[in-house]
Amino acid sequence: MFNFDAMRERLAEFPTAEMLIGLCLLVLVALIADFVVRRVLTRLILKVVGRAVQDLDVLLQPVVRSFTRVVPAIIIYRGIGGVPHLSPGVFTLIQNVAGAFMIVAVAVGIGAALDMANAIYARSPRAHRRSIKGYLQVLKIVIYAVATILVIAALIDRSPLLLLSGLGALAAVLMLVFKDTILSLVASVQLNSNDMLRVGDWIEMPQVNADGDVIDIALHTVKVQNWDKTVTTIPTWRMINESYKNWRGMQESGGRRIKRALLIDQTSARFLTEAERDRMRRFLLIDDYLADKAVEMADWNAKLVAAGRDPVNMRRSTNIGAFRAYVQNYLENHPRIRQDMTLLVRQLQPTETGLPLEIYAFTATVAWAEYEAIQGDIFDHLLAILPEFGLRLFQSPSGADFGQLKPA
């Protein structure tokens, strides 16, 4: 039968070997405890919480892995006193390192738990409106800062209050080091409290060449995926200090604005003859307009004749007025144009490039491809029908125009 007492007496003759065996046994017990606790704790959490959240085991893995590291550290911290023949210096060193390791494990575990909370929150509908990632990052910074002080205090075997008392002299340096963090924290609070920015918003910020969807809002940065699939990273504080355009209002309204002008050659604008006016009445969209105008002008002109005025004062229809009425009625009867939003066909200030006839309307969709298709169809039609009104578009002479010139 194996005699443990005899073995202990023999090992006592070799203190170094006894110390090494004690250390090995302590490490072995710590590793076994780590393996067992990690397996048991993981299954217990999954059993209690259940699988209500998709991929919960994946999210819990780093949290459990971090917190279970505390168990072997506690075993070493408490069990190191049972290892024989350790010098006081080595005993203190191992115990301090084990204590510091426990602090690091807890801090990393809390950070992983915050990451898990953010990942779970990101799946909720509220995450689209308000992001908590910035606040969680601030909390992690505070936790890691406190953990750093405690780790240093544990390693040097001094009170954390002594380290904290020395930080007062470093306040100015800390303010300089964490300047961007403080600015970003204030900016994050303002962005969230005023609902100025959400993940998924389309924003334009020309000063940083950003034009696309917001894909991430963190403490220090806002990431924008541009339409060319590049990603622009913007410091969060710049979203408060500088201006940018947010297209969320357009997307929520359900209508996207068309604001484009046809440049009419001003020399093609003229009065309509009666024959031309009668011919244009075949256009159903302006039949009522021309009829009402004819009655209105007939009454006006009859009064002028009765008063003996010169015929030059008589009112007459114009081709550009008829075209403007046609465009207005065309848009009012277009199925893809919002009739409950602003709809204008207006003349702008004439310039050296012609008379701008601007269309100001909203499509019944905000999808980019559909919007461009609707806008293109409208202007395709207007460009094709413009000659029916005796009008021309202004266009600078091209090489083909000069080629048609005949020598004098």
Secondary structure in CASP SS format (residue, H / E / C, confidence):
PFRMAT SS
TARGET T0000
AUTHOR 0000-0000-0000
METHOD secondary structure of the structure
MODEL  1
M C 1.00
F C 1.00
N C 1.00
F H 1.00
D H 1.00
A H 1.00
M H 1.00
R H 1.00
E H 1.00
R H 1.00
L H 1.00
A H 1.00
E C 1.00
F C 1.00
P H 1.00
T H 1.00
A H 1.00
E H 1.00
M H 1.00
L H 1.00
I H 1.00
G H 1.00
L H 1.00
C H 1.00
L H 1.00
L H 1.00
V H 1.00
L H 1.00
V H 1.00
A H 1.00
L H 1.00
I H 1.00
A H 1.00
D H 1.00
F H 1.00
V H 1.00
V H 1.00
R H 1.00
R H 1.00
V H 1.00
L H 1.00
T H 1.00
R H 1.00
L H 1.00
I H 1.00
L H 1.00
K H 1.00
V H 1.00
V H 1.00
G C 1.00
R C 1.00
A C 1.00
V C 1.00
Q C 1.00
D C 1.00
L H 1.00
D H 1.00
V H 1.00
L H 1.00
L H 1.00
Q H 1.00
P H 1.00
V H 1.00
V H 1.00
R H 1.00
S H 1.00
F H 1.00
T H 1.00
R C 1.00
V H 1.00
V H 1.00
P H 1.00
A H 1.00
I H 1.00
I H 1.00
I H 1.00
Y H 1.00
R H 1.00
G H 1.00
I H 1.00
G H 1.00
G H 1.00
V C 1.00
P C 1.00
H C 1.00
L C 1.00
S C 1.00
P H 1.00
G H 1.00
V H 1.00
F H 1.00
T H 1.00
L H 1.00
I H 1.00
Q H 1.00
N H 1.00
V H 1.00
A H 1.00
G H 1.00
A H 1.00
F H 1.00
M H 1.00
I H 1.00
V H 1.00
A H 1.00
V H 1.00
A H 1.00
V H 1.00
G H 1.00
I H 1.00
G H 1.00
A H 1.00
A H 1.00
L H 1.00
D H 1.00
M H 1.00
A H 1.00
N H 1.00
A H 1.00
I H 1.00
Y H 1.00
A C 1.00
R C 1.00
S C 1.00
P H 1.00
R H 1.00
A H 1.00
H H 1.00
R C 1.00
R C 1.00
S C 1.00
I C 1.00
K H 1.00
G H 1.00
Y H 1.00
L H 1.00
Q H 1.00
V H 1.00
L H 1.00
K H 1.00
I H 1.00
V H 1.00
I H 1.00
Y H 1.00
A H 1.00
V H 1.00
A H 1.00
T H 1.00
I H 1.00
L H 1.00
V H 1.00
I H 1.00
A H 1.00
A H 1.00
L H 1.00
I H 1.00
D C 1.00
R C 1.00
S C 1.00
P H 1.00
L H 1.00
L H 1.00
L H 1.00
L H 1.00
S H 1.00
G H 1.00
L H 1.00
G H 1.00
A H 1.00
L H 1.00
A H 1.00
A H 1.00
V H 1.00
L H 1.00
M H 1.00
L H 1.00
V H 1.00
F C 1.00
K H 1.00
D H 1.00
T H 1.00
I H 1.00
L H 1.00
S H 1.00
L H 1.00
V H 1.00
A H 1.00
S H 1.00
V H 1.00
Q H 1.00
L H 1.00
N H 1.00
S H 1.00
N C 1.00
D C 1.00
M C 1.00
L C 1.00
R C 1.00
V C 1.00
G C 1.00
D C 1.00
W E 1.00
I E 1.00
E E 1.00
M E 1.00
P H 1.00
Q H 1.00
V H 1.00
N C 1.00
A E 1.00
D E 1.00
G E 1.00
D E 1.00
V E 1.00
I E 1.00
D E 1.00
I E 1.00
A C 1.00
L C 1.00
H C 1.00
T E 1.00
V E 1.00
K E 1.00
V E 1.00
Q E 1.00
N E 1.00
W C 1.00
D C 1.00
K C 1.00
T C 1.00
V E 1.00
T E 1.00
T E 1.00
I E 1.00
P E 1.00
T C 1.00
W C 1.00
R H 1.00
M H 1.00
I H 1.00
N H 1.00
E C 1.00
S C 1.00
Y C 1.00
K E 1.00
N E 1.00
W C 1.00
R H 1.00
G H 1.00
M H 1.00
Q H 1.00
E H 1.00
S H 1.00
G C 1.00
G C 1.00
R E 1.00
R E 1.00
I E 1.00
K E 1.00
R E 1.00
A E 1.00
L E 1.00
L E 1.00
I E 1.00
D C 1.00
Q H 1.00
T H 1.00
S H 1.00
A C 1.00
R C 1.00
F E 1.00
L C 1.00
T C 1.00
E H 1.00
A H 1.00
E H 1.00
R H 1.00
D H 1.00
R H 1.00
M H 1.00
R C 1.00
R C 1.00
F C 1.00
L H 1.00
L H 1.00
I H 1.00
D H 1.00
D H 1.00
Y H 1.00
L H 1.00
A H 1.00
D H 1.00
K H 1.00
A H 1.00
V H 1.00
E H 1.00
M H 1.00
A H 1.00
D H 1.00
W H 1.00
N H 1.00
A H 1.00
K H 1.00
L H 1.00
V H 1.00
A H 1.00
A C 1.00
G C 1.00
R C 1.00
D C 1.00
P H 1.00
V H 1.00
N H 1.00
M C 1.00
R C 1.00
R C 1.00
S C 1.00
T E 1.00
N H 1.00
I H 1.00
G H 1.00
A H 1.00
F H 1.00
R H 1.00
A H 1.00
Y H 1.00
V H 1.00
Q H 1.00
N H 1.00
Y H 1.00
L H 1.00
E H 1.00
N C 1.00
H C 1.00
P C 1.00
R C 1.00
I E 1.00
R C 1.00
Q C 1.00
D C 1.00
M C 1.00
T C 1.00
L C 1.00
L E 1.00
V E 1.00
R E 1.00
Q E 1.00
L C 1.00
Q C 1.00
P C 1.00
T E 1.00
E C 1.00
T C 1.00
G E 1.00
L E 1.00
P E 1.00
L E 1.00
E E 1.00
I E 1.00
Y E 1.00
A E 1.00
F E 1.00
T E 1.00
A C 1.00
T C 1.00
V C 1.00
A C 1.00
W H 1.00
A H 1.00
E H 1.00
Y H 1.00
E H 1.00
A H 1.00
I H 1.00
Q H 1.00
G H 1.00
D H 1.00
I H 1.00
F H 1.00
D H 1.00
H H 1.00
L H 1.00
L H 1.00
A H 1.00
I H 1.00
L H 1.00
P H 1.00
E H 1.00
F H 1.00
G C 1.00
L C 1.00
R C 1.00
L E 1.00
F C 1.00
Q C 1.00
S C 1.00
P C 1.00
S C 1.00
G H 1.00
A H 1.00
D H 1.00
F H 1.00
G H 1.00
Q C 1.00
L C 1.00
K C 1.00
P C 1.00
A C 1.00
END
